[in-house]
Amino acid sequence: MKRLIIVLFVSTLFSCDNGEHYSGDFIYYSDAAVLQTPEEVYGVIINKKAEELAQKAKTFQKEPTDMVRVEVSGFLIPKDSLEEGWPFKLDIKKIISVKAVDPSESQVIKIEKQIK
């Protein structure tokens, strides 16, 4: 009986497939979301998990256009040939971590207009 419970527990644990892990910089701005990894850029499918991630990201953003370092799991879906954008969209299934991007790692250049 003990073995049966262990087998059921292990099979349940592995049956919940949340896809592959992806980590990179995330931004959700004006009805569009993007995950930029060191290798690729993915459009993010806007669903409940993406909106939850956007809410968590807000706590680390100084401005709405700031990217946030995230680790998520999900599935890549090839874009339709008639769609614009990146070749793959990411369907987020699980949020693993969210944190601020270290300013020394940021490649964003901000330009401010100075009025004289």
N, CA, C and O atoms as CSV, one atom per row, in Angstrom:
chain,resi,resn,atom,element,x,y,z
A,1,MET,N,N,0.819,-1.196,0.000
A,1,MET,CA,C,0.000,0.000,0.000
A,1,MET,C,C,0.866,1.265,0.000
A,1,MET,O,O,0.562,2.239,-0.688
A,2,LYS,N,N,1.940,1.229,0.778
A,2,LYS,CA,C,2.839,2.369,0.847
A,2,LYS,C,C,3.469,2.652,-0.523
A,2,LYS,O,O,3.610,3.806,-0.926
A,3,ARG,N,N,3.837,1.597,-1.217
A,3,ARG,CA,C,4.437,1.758,-2.558
A,3,ARG,C,C,3.431,2.349,-3.530
A,3,ARG,O,O,3.789,3.184,-4.361
A,4,LEU,N,N,2.198,1.932,-3.438
A,4,LEU,CA,C,1.160,2.454,-4.325
A,4,LEU,C,C,0.996,3.958,-4.125
A,4,LEU,O,O,0.870,4.705,-5.096
A,5,ILE,N,N,0.996,4.396,-2.889
A,5,ILE,CA,C,0.866,5.826,-2.597
A,5,ILE,C,C,2.061,6.593,-3.146
A,5,ILE,O,O,1.899,7.679,-3.703
A,6,ILE,N,N,3.247,6.042,-2.994
A,6,ILE,CA,C,4.454,6.704,-3.506
A,6,ILE,C,C,4.409,6.779,-5.026
A,6,ILE,O,O,4.734,7.818,-5.600
A,7,VAL,N,N,4.016,5.703,-5.683
A,7,VAL,CA,C,3.922,5.685,-7.151
A,7,VAL,C,C,2.893,6.700,-7.624
A,7,VAL,O,O,3.142,7.418,-8.593
A,8,LEU,N,N,1.750,6.774,-6.967
A,8,LEU,CA,C,0.722,7.745,-7.344
A,8,LEU,C,C,1.210,9.179,-7.141
A,8,LEU,O,O,0.943,10.050,-7.969
A,9,PHE,N,N,1.917,9.421,-6.051
A,9,PHE,CA,C,2.445,10.748,-5.782
A,9,PHE,C,C,3.451,11.162,-6.853
A,9,PHE,O,O,3.378,12.274,-7.376
A,10,VAL,N,N,4.372,10.288,-7.174
A,10,VAL,CA,C,5.400,10.598,-8.176
A,10,VAL,C,C,4.778,10.787,-9.552
A,10,VAL,O,O,5.170,11.701,-10.279
A,11,SER,N,N,3.834,9.959,-9.921
A,11,SER,CA,C,3.205,10.103,-11.242
A,11,SER,C,C,2.393,11.386,-11.323
A,11,SER,O,O,2.351,12.021,-12.377
A,12,THR,N,N,1.750,11.780,-10.233
A,12,THR,CA,C,1.018,13.044,-10.200
A,12,THR,C,C,1.965,14.215,-10.320
A,12,THR,O,O,1.676,15.190,-11.012
A,13,LEU,N,N,3.085,14.121,-9.653
A,13,LEU,CA,C,4.077,15.186,-9.690
A,13,LEU,C,C,4.587,15.421,-11.104
A,13,LEU,O,O,4.743,16.570,-11.518
A,14,PHE,N,N,4.848,14.362,-11.848
A,14,PHE,CA,C,5.391,14.503,-13.198
A,14,PHE,C,C,4.330,14.665,-14.274
A,14,PHE,O,O,4.667,14.999,-15.410
A,15,SER,N,N,3.063,14.440,-13.957
A,15,SER,CA,C,2.021,14.583,-14.965
A,15,SER,C,C,1.631,16.042,-15.185
A,15,SER,O,O,1.025,16.368,-16.206
A,16,CYS,N,N,1.965,16.916,-14.252
A,16,CYS,CA,C,1.664,18.336,-14.384
A,16,CYS,C,C,2.764,19.009,-15.189
A,16,CYS,O,O,3.671,19.622,-14.625
A,17,ASP,N,N,2.683,18.895,-16.500
A,17,ASP,CA,C,3.725,19.435,-17.372
A,17,ASP,C,C,3.475,20.915,-17.618
A,17,ASP,O,O,2.452,21.292,-18.189
A,18,ASN,N,N,4.400,21.742,-17.192
A,18,ASN,CA,C,4.301,23.180,-17.395
A,18,ASN,C,C,5.222,23.655,-18.501
A,18,ASN,O,O,5.427,24.859,-18.654
A,19,GLY,N,N,5.779,22.741,-19.271
A,19,GLY,CA,C,6.618,23.124,-20.387
A,19,GLY,C,C,8.064,23.348,-20.010
A,19,GLY,O,O,8.530,22.909,-18.959
A,20,GLU,N,N,8.767,24.045,-20.894
A,20,GLU,CA,C,10.186,24.349,-20.716
A,20,GLU,C,C,10.355,25.605,-19.869
A,20,GLU,O,O,9.440,26.420,-19.749
A,21,HIS,N,N,11.537,25.745,-19.286
A,21,HIS,CA,C,11.858,26.936,-18.500
A,21,HIS,C,C,12.502,27.984,-19.398
A,21,HIS,O,O,13.335,27.670,-20.248
A,22,TYR,N,N,12.100,29.233,-19.192
A,22,TYR,CA,C,12.661,30.363,-19.931
A,22,TYR,C,C,12.977,31.465,-18.935
A,22,TYR,O,O,12.181,31.750,-18.041
A,23,SER,N,N,14.142,32.083,-19.090
A,23,SER,CA,C,14.469,33.218,-18.239
A,23,SER,C,C,15.002,34.343,-19.110
A,23,SER,O,O,15.699,34.115,-20.100
A,24,GLY,N,N,14.661,35.545,-18.722
A,24,GLY,CA,C,15.095,36.703,-19.479
A,24,GLY,C,C,14.409,37.948,-18.970
A,24,GLY,O,O,13.900,37.976,-17.849
A,25,ASP,N,N,14.397,38.976,-19.792
A,25,ASP,CA,C,13.812,40.262,-19.435
A,25,ASP,C,C,12.418,40.364,-20.038
A,25,ASP,O,O,12.214,40.119,-21.227
A,26,PHE,N,N,11.463,40.732,-19.185
A,26,PHE,CA,C,10.048,40.762,-19.553
A,26,PHE,C,C,9.532,42.189,-19.501
A,26,PHE,O,O,9.896,42.971,-18.622
A,27,ILE,N,N,8.674,42.510,-20.463
A,27,ILE,CA,C,7.966,43.790,-20.442
A,27,ILE,C,C,6.556,43.573,-20.978
A,27,ILE,O,O,6.340,42.837,-21.940
A,28,TYR,N,N,5.615,44.228,-20.332
A,28,TYR,CA,C,4.214,44.238,-20.771
A,28,TYR,C,C,3.823,45.693,-20.864
A,28,TYR,O,O,3.756,46.395,-19.855
A,29,TYR,N,N,3.564,46.145,-22.079
A,29,TYR,CA,C,3.290,47.557,-22.289
A,29,TYR,C,C,2.296,47.719,-23.426
A,29,TYR,O,O,2.488,47.188,-24.520
A,30,SER,N,N,1.254,48.445,-23.155
A,30,SER,CA,C,0.268,48.797,-24.178
A,30,SER,C,C,-0.249,47.582,-24.955
A,30,SER,O,O,-0.147,47.539,-26.181
A,31,ASP,N,N,-0.792,46.616,-24.256
A,31,ASP,CA,C,-1.420,45.420,-24.839
A,31,ASP,C,C,-0.455,44.481,-25.563
A,31,ASP,O,O,-0.887,43.668,-26.380
A,32,ALA,N,N,0.822,44.581,-25.279
A,32,ALA,CA,C,1.799,43.663,-25.864
A,32,ALA,C,C,2.812,43.269,-24.797
A,32,ALA,O,O,3.178,44.077,-23.944
A,33,ALA,N,N,3.260,42.021,-24.855
A,33,ALA,CA,C,4.254,41.536,-23.897
A,33,ALA,C,C,5.356,40.804,-24.652
A,33,ALA,O,O,5.115,40.144,-25.663
A,34,VAL,N,N,6.578,40.940,-24.126
A,34,VAL,CA,C,7.747,40.348,-24.772
A,34,VAL,C,C,8.659,39.760,-23.705
A,34,VAL,O,O,8.816,40.327,-22.624
A,35,LEU,N,N,9.259,38.612,-24.022
A,35,LEU,CA,C,10.312,38.036,-23.196
A,35,LEU,C,C,11.572,37.985,-24.040
A,35,LEU,O,O,11.607,37.333,-25.084
A,36,GLN,N,N,12.610,38.679,-23.580
A,36,GLN,CA,C,13.891,38.696,-24.290
A,36,GLN,C,C,14.876,37.836,-23.517
A,36,GLN,O,O,15.268,38.179,-22.401
A,37,THR,N,N,15.274,36.718,-24.110
A,37,THR,CA,C,16.272,35.843,-23.511
A,37,THR,C,C,17.619,36.180,-24.157
A,37,THR,O,O,17.658,36.949,-25.117
A,38,PRO,N,N,18.716,35.625,-23.652
A,38,PRO,CA,C,20.010,35.892,-24.301
A,38,PRO,C,C,20.066,35.423,-25.759
A,38,PRO,O,O,20.848,35.947,-26.552
A,39,GLU,N,N,19.235,34.433,-26.111
A,39,GLU,CA,C,19.277,33.874,-27.473
A,39,GLU,C,C,18.163,34.367,-28.389
A,39,GLU,O,O,18.376,34.507,-29.593
A,40,GLU,N,N,16.985,34.629,-27.842
A,40,GLU,CA,C,15.807,34.909,-28.663
A,40,GLU,C,C,14.938,35.984,-28.032
A,40,GLU,O,O,15.120,36.367,-26.877
A,41,VAL,N,N,13.989,36.456,-28.829
A,41,VAL,CA,C,12.926,37.332,-28.343
A,41,VAL,C,C,11.617,36.645,-28.690
A,41,VAL,O,O,11.408,36.218,-29.825
A,42,TYR,N,N,10.730,36.543,-27.694
A,42,TYR,CA,C,9.443,35.884,-27.894
A,42,TYR,C,C,8.314,36.854,-27.580
A,42,TYR,O,O,8.361,37.578,-26.586
A,43,GLY,N,N,7.307,36.860,-28.433
A,43,GLY,CA,C,6.073,37.528,-28.076
A,43,GLY,C,C,5.397,36.667,-27.022
A,43,GLY,O,O,5.478,35.440,-27.086
A,44,VAL,N,N,4.739,37.280,-26.060
A,44,VAL,CA,C,4.073,36.533,-24.998
A,44,VAL,C,C,2.575,36.578,-25.242
A,44,VAL,O,O,2.008,37.644,-25.482
A,45,ILE,N,N,1.940,35.422,-25.181
A,45,ILE,CA,C,0.493,35.351,-25.333
A,45,ILE,C,C,-0.138,35.992,-24.095
A,45,ILE,O,O,0.173,35.617,-22.965
A,46,ILE,N,N,-1.018,36.953,-24.319
A,46,ILE,CA,C,-1.673,37.639,-23.214
A,46,ILE,C,C,-2.806,36.753,-22.697
A,46,ILE,O,O,-3.840,36.585,-23.343
A,47,ASN,N,N,-2.573,36.198,-21.517
A,47,ASN,CA,C,-3.573,35.370,-20.846
A,47,ASN,C,C,-3.508,35.682,-19.356
A,47,ASN,O,O,-2.854,36.642,-18.949
A,48,LYS,N,N,-4.172,34.889,-18.558
A,48,LYS,CA,C,-4.231,35.132,-17.117
A,48,LYS,C,C,-2.836,35.138,-16.476
A,48,LYS,O,O,-2.549,35.989,-15.635
A,49,LYS,N,N,-1.975,34.202,-16.865
A,49,LYS,CA,C,-0.621,34.123,-16.297
A,49,LYS,C,C,0.238,35.313,-16.728
A,49,LYS,O,O,1.012,35.833,-15.926
A,50,ALA,N,N,0.113,35.744,-17.967
A,50,ALA,CA,C,0.877,36.907,-18.441
A,50,ALA,C,C,0.437,38.160,-17.699
A,50,ALA,O,O,1.272,38.996,-17.353
A,51,GLU,N,N,-0.853,38.305,-17.449
A,51,GLU,CA,C,-1.350,39.456,-16.702
A,51,GLU,C,C,-0.903,39.394,-15.242
A,51,GLU,O,O,-0.594,40.425,-14.645
A,52,GLU,N,N,-0.868,38.189,-14.663
A,52,GLU,CA,C,-0.371,38.014,-13.303
A,52,GLU,C,C,1.117,38.393,-13.235
A,52,GLU,O,O,1.551,39.055,-12.293
A,53,LEU,N,N,1.880,37.972,-14.228
A,53,LEU,CA,C,3.299,38.308,-14.288
A,53,LEU,C,C,3.492,39.817,-14.420
A,53,LEU,O,O,4.384,40.385,-13.791
A,54,ALA,N,N,2.669,40.461,-15.228
A,54,ALA,CA,C,2.759,41.912,-15.396
A,54,ALA,C,C,2.489,42.636,-14.075
A,54,ALA,O,O,3.140,43.634,-13.767
A,55,GLN,N,N,1.537,42.135,-13.306
A,55,GLN,CA,C,1.243,42.737,-12.003
A,55,GLN,C,C,2.423,42.577,-11.045
A,55,GLN,O,O,2.780,43.517,-10.334
A,56,LYS,N,N,3.023,41.397,-11.028
A,56,LYS,CA,C,4.190,41.163,-10.171
A,56,LYS,C,C,5.367,42.015,-10.618
A,56,LYS,O,O,6.142,42.490,-9.788
A,57,ALA,N,N,5.504,42.210,-11.918
A,57,ALA,CA,C,6.613,42.994,-12.462
A,57,ALA,C,C,6.519,44.461,-12.059
A,57,ALA,O,O,7.544,45.118,-11.879
A,58,LYS,N,N,5.303,44.983,-11.917
A,58,LYS,CA,C,5.120,46.396,-11.576
A,58,LYS,C,C,5.837,46.788,-10.284
A,58,LYS,O,O,6.269,47.932,-10.141
A,59,THR,N,N,5.965,45.859,-9.351
A,59,THR,CA,C,6.616,46.185,-8.081
A,59,THR,C,C,8.121,46.447,-8.256
A,59,THR,O,O,8.753,47.029,-7.375
A,60,PHE,N,N,8.690,46.023,-9.385
A,60,PHE,CA,C,10.115,46.202,-9.634
A,60,PHE,C,C,10.415,47.277,-10.683
A,60,PHE,O,O,11.578,47.575,-10.956
A,61,GLN,N,N,9.374,47.849,-11.261
A,61,GLN,CA,C,9.559,48.849,-12.311
A,61,GLN,C,C,9.507,50.259,-11.738
A,61,GLN,O,O,8.638,50.571,-10.924
A,62,LYS,N,N,10.430,51.102,-12.161
A,62,LYS,CA,C,10.375,52.519,-11.811
A,62,LYS,C,C,9.511,53.261,-12.832
A,62,LYS,O,O,8.820,54.226,-12.505
A,63,GLU,N,N,9.572,52.781,-14.082
A,63,GLU,CA,C,8.776,53.346,-15.165
A,63,GLU,C,C,8.082,52.198,-15.885
A,63,GLU,O,O,8.586,51.075,-15.860
A,64,PRO,N,N,6.945,52.441,-16.524
A,64,PRO,CA,C,6.218,51.361,-17.207
A,64,PRO,C,C,7.027,50.670,-18.307
A,64,PRO,O,O,6.719,49.539,-18.681
A,65,THR,N,N,8.047,51.335,-18.823
A,65,THR,CA,C,8.849,50.756,-19.905
A,65,THR,C,C,10.071,49.985,-19.401
A,65,THR,O,O,10.859,49.487,-20.204
A,66,ASP,N,N,10.237,49.883,-18.071
A,66,ASP,CA,C,11.363,49.125,-17.510
A,66,ASP,C,C,11.125,47.626,-17.655
A,66,ASP,O,O,10.020,47.137,-17.418
A,67,MET,N,N,12.163,46.910,-18.042
A,67,MET,CA,C,12.077,45.456,-18.129
A,67,MET,C,C,12.366,44.856,-16.755
A,67,MET,O,O,13.041,45.464,-15.924
A,68,VAL,N,N,11.845,43.658,-16.535
A,68,VAL,CA,C,12.003,42.953,-15.277
A,68,VAL,C,C,12.547,41.565,-15.572
A,68,VAL,O,O,12.106,40.922,-16.525
A,69,ARG,N,N,13.489,41.095,-14.780
A,69,ARG,CA,C,14.083,39.762,-14.957
A,69,ARG,C,C,13.105,38.710,-14.426
A,69,ARG,O,O,12.684,38.779,-13.271
A,70,VAL,N,N,12.748,37.751,-15.258
A,70,VAL,CA,C,11.793,36.722,-14.859
A,70,VAL,C,C,12.301,35.339,-15.227
A,70,VAL,O,O,13.155,35.175,-16.098
A,71,GLU,N,N,11.752,34.359,-14.543
A,71,GLU,CA,C,11.924,32.960,-14.922
A,71,GLU,C,C,10.526,32.358,-14.931
A,71,GLU,O,O,9.801,32.421,-13.938
A,72,VAL,N,N,10.162,31.777,-16.065
A,72,VAL,CA,C,8.831,31.208,-16.241
A,72,VAL,C,C,8.952,29.848,-16.925
A,72,VAL,O,O,10.007,29.492,-17.450
A,73,SER,N,N,7.869,29.112,-16.908
A,73,SER,CA,C,7.819,27.911,-17.736
A,73,SER,C,C,6.575,28.007,-18.605
A,73,SER,O,O,5.568,28.607,-18.229
A,74,GLY,N,N,6.679,27.400,-19.772
A,74,GLY,CA,C,5.576,27.476,-20.720
A,74,GLY,C,C,5.919,26.756,-22.009
A,74,GLY,O,O,6.874,25.982,-22.084
A,75,PHE,N,N,5.116,27.032,-23.015
A,75,PHE,CA,C,5.259,26.363,-24.308
A,75,PHE,C,C,5.425,27.393,-25.420
A,75,PHE,O,O,4.773,28.437,-25.418
A,76,LEU,N,N,6.296,27.087,-26.360
A,76,LEU,CA,C,6.456,27.935,-27.543
A,76,LEU,C,C,5.457,27.504,-28.604
A,76,LEU,O,O,5.273,26.316,-28.865
A,77,ILE,N,N,4.825,28.487,-29.201
A,77,ILE,CA,C,3.848,28.230,-30.253
A,77,ILE,C,C,4.295,29.008,-31.489
A,77,ILE,O,O,4.487,30.222,-31.412
A,78,PRO,N,N,4.465,28.328,-32.631
A,78,PRO,CA,C,4.863,29.054,-33.848
A,78,PRO,C,C,3.766,30.039,-34.245
A,78,PRO,O,O,2.578,29.730,-34.162
A,79,LYS,N,N,4.180,31.225,-34.676
A,79,LYS,CA,C,3.183,32.209,-35.091
A,79,LYS,C,C,2.587,31.803,-36.433
A,79,LYS,O,O,3.220,31.111,-37.229
A,80,ASP,N,N,1.405,32.231,-36.654
A,80,ASP,CA,C,0.729,32.000,-37.919
A,80,ASP,C,C,1.462,32.774,-39.003
A,80,ASP,O,O,1.968,33.865,-38.738
A,81,SER,N,N,1.531,32.247,-40.194
A,81,SER,CA,C,2.273,32.902,-41.277
A,81,SER,C,C,1.699,34.272,-41.634
A,81,SER,O,O,2.403,35.101,-42.211
A,82,LEU,N,N,0.435,34.520,-41.300
A,82,LEU,CA,C,-0.186,35.809,-41.601
A,82,LEU,C,C,0.022,36.836,-40.484
A,82,LEU,O,O,-0.298,38.012,-40.656
A,83,GLU,N,N,0.552,36.397,-39.352
A,83,GLU,CA,C,0.771,37.291,-38.224
A,83,GLU,C,C,2.098,38.027,-38.347
A,83,GLU,O,O,3.054,37.523,-38.937
A,84,GLU,N,N,2.137,39.216,-37.787
A,84,GLU,CA,C,3.392,39.954,-37.689
A,84,GLU,C,C,4.052,39.586,-36.372
A,84,GLU,O,O,3.398,39.085,-35.458
A,85,GLY,N,N,5.341,39.836,-36.282
A,85,GLY,CA,C,6.020,39.628,-35.009
A,85,GLY,C,C,7.065,38.536,-35.064
A,85,GLY,O,O,7.466,38.077,-36.133
A,86,TRP,N,N,7.491,38.137,-33.883
A,86,TRP,CA,C,8.545,37.142,-33.747
A,86,TRP,C,C,8.057,35.762,-34.165
A,86,TRP,O,O,6.857,35.492,-34.117
A,87,PRO,N,N,8.975,34.881,-34.577
A,87,PRO,CA,C,8.580,33.558,-35.080
A,87,PRO,C,C,7.817,32.690,-34.070
A,87,PRO,O,O,6.996,31.861,-34.465
A,88,PHE,N,N,8.087,32.878,-32.756
A,88,PHE,CA,C,7.414,32.069,-31.743
A,88,PHE,C,C,6.779,32.950,-30.679
A,88,PHE,O,O,7.293,34.012,-30.325
A,89,LYS,N,N,5.635,32.471,-30.177
A,89,LYS,CA,C,4.956,33.112,-29.053
A,89,LYS,C,C,5.102,32.186,-27.857
A,89,LYS,O,O,5.094,30.964,-28.000
A,90,LEU,N,N,5.236,32.775,-26.683
A,90,LEU,CA,C,5.374,32.004,-25.457
A,90,LEU,C,C,4.056,32.010,-24.700
A,90,LEU,O,O,3.514,33.068,-24.383
A,91,ASP,N,N,3.549,30.823,-24.415
A,91,ASP,CA,C,2.345,30.652,-23.604
A,91,ASP,C,C,2.807,30.309,-22.186
A,91,ASP,O,O,3.201,29.173,-21.921
A,92,ILE,N,N,2.763,31.278,-21.281
A,92,ILE,CA,C,3.258,31.090,-19.915
A,92,ILE,C,C,2.282,30.237,-19.111
A,92,ILE,O,O,1.083,30.516,-19.077
A,93,LYS,N,N,2.801,29.205,-18.471
A,93,LYS,CA,C,1.994,28.320,-17.642
A,93,LYS,C,C,2.310,28.461,-16.160
A,93,LYS,O,O,1.456,28.209,-15.310
A,94,LYS,N,N,3.556,28.870,-15.847
A,94,LYS,CA,C,3.961,28.973,-14.445
A,94,LYS,C,C,4.981,30.095,-14.289
A,94,LYS,O,O,5.897,30.230,-15.100
A,95,ILE,N,N,4.813,30.901,-13.237
A,95,ILE,CA,C,5.769,31.957,-12.904
A,95,ILE,C,C,6.687,31.409,-11.816
A,95,ILE,O,O,6.223,31.019,-10.745
A,96,ILE,N,N,7.980,31.382,-12.091
A,96,ILE,CA,C,8.945,30.831,-11.139
A,96,ILE,C,C,9.554,31.942,-10.288
A,96,ILE,O,O,9.610,31.825,-9.064
A,97,SER,N,N,10.015,33.033,-10.936
A,97,SER,CA,C,10.582,34.142,-10.173
A,97,SER,C,C,10.465,35.444,-10.952
A,97,SER,O,O,10.381,35.459,-12.180
A,98,VAL,N,N,10.462,36.547,-10.185
A,98,VAL,CA,C,10.405,37.892,-10.747
A,98,VAL,C,C,11.333,38.759,-9.912
A,98,VAL,O,O,11.256,38.750,-8.684
A,99,LYS,N,N,12.217,39.515,-10.578
A,99,LYS,CA,C,13.095,40.416,-9.841
A,99,LYS,C,C,13.520,41.568,-10.751
A,99,LYS,O,O,13.351,41.511,-11.969
A,100,ALA,N,N,14.066,42.594,-10.145
A,100,ALA,CA,C,14.508,43.763,-10.895
A,100,ALA,C,C,15.744,43.432,-11.719
A,100,ALA,O,O,16.551,42.585,-11.335
A,101,VAL,N,N,15.881,44.097,-12.838
A,101,VAL,CA,C,17.090,43.973,-13.659
A,101,VAL,C,C,18.164,44.841,-13.019
A,101,VAL,O,O,17.911,45.995,-12.672
A,102,ASP,N,N,19.348,44.293,-12.864
A,102,ASP,CA,C,20.486,45.044,-12.325
A,102,ASP,C,C,20.811,46.165,-13.315
A,102,ASP,O,O,21.054,45.892,-14.491
A,103,PRO,N,N,20.819,47.424,-12.857
A,103,PRO,CA,C,21.082,48.543,-13.779
A,103,PRO,C,C,22.399,48.422,-14.539
A,103,PRO,O,O,22.511,48.919,-15.659
A,104,SER,N,N,23.393,47.770,-13.947
A,104,SER,CA,C,24.675,47.617,-14.639
A,104,SER,C,C,24.574,46.655,-15.815
A,104,SER,O,O,25.425,46.673,-16.704
A,105,GLU,N,N,23.526,45.801,-15.830
A,105,GLU,CA,C,23.323,44.854,-16.935
A,105,GLU,C,C,22.399,45.407,-18.008
A,105,GLU,O,O,22.301,44.840,-19.096
A,106,SER,N,N,21.729,46.495,-17.714
A,106,SER,CA,C,20.745,47.049,-18.639
A,106,SER,C,C,21.425,47.614,-19.871
A,106,SER,O,O,22.458,48.278,-19.776
A,107,GLN,N,N,20.834,47.343,-21.033
A,107,GLN,CA,C,21.350,47.874,-22.291
A,107,GLN,C,C,20.450,48.982,-22.834
A,107,GLN,O,O,20.602,49.411,-23.977
A,108,VAL,N,N,19.520,49.437,-22.010
A,108,VAL,CA,C,18.590,50.473,-22.424
A,108,VAL,C,C,19.223,51.842,-22.214
A,108,VAL,O,O,19.779,52.131,-21.155
A,109,ILE,N,N,19.128,52.664,-23.228
A,109,ILE,CA,C,19.623,54.034,-23.136
A,109,ILE,C,C,18.412,54.942,-23.076
A,109,ILE,O,O,17.563,54.909,-23.966
A,110,LYS,N,N,18.327,55.753,-22.031
A,110,LYS,CA,C,17.198,56.661,-21.884
A,110,LYS,C,C,17.651,58.061,-22.254
A,110,LYS,O,O,18.702,58.525,-21.812
A,111,ILE,N,N,16.851,58.725,-23.067
A,111,ILE,CA,C,17.155,60.079,-23.508
A,111,ILE,C,C,16.130,61.004,-22.875
A,111,ILE,O,O,14.923,60.795,-22.999
A,112,GLU,N,N,16.616,62.004,-22.211
A,112,GLU,CA,C,15.735,62.986,-21.585
A,112,GLU,C,C,15.924,64.321,-22.282
A,112,GLU,O,O,17.041,64.725,-22.607
A,113,LYS,N,N,14.823,64.983,-22.499
A,113,LYS,CA,C,14.865,66.293,-23.132
A,113,LYS,C,C,15.083,67.339,-22.055
A,113,LYS,O,O,14.358,67.374,-21.060
A,114,GLN,N,N,16.076,68.187,-22.251
A,114,GLN,CA,C,16.341,69.248,-21.309
A,114,GLN,C,C,15.853,70.565,-21.902
A,114,GLN,O,O,16.183,70.926,-23.032
A,115,ILE,N,N,15.072,71.255,-21.117
A,115,ILE,CA,C,14.551,72.543,-21.565
A,115,ILE,C,C,15.398,73.651,-20.950
A,115,ILE,O,O,15.620,73.678,-19.739
A,116,LYS,N,N,15.871,74.566,-21.799
A,116,LYS,CA,C,16.716,75.675,-21.312
A,116,LYS,C,C,15.956,76.952,-21.304
A,116,LYS,O,O,16.499,77.990,-20.927
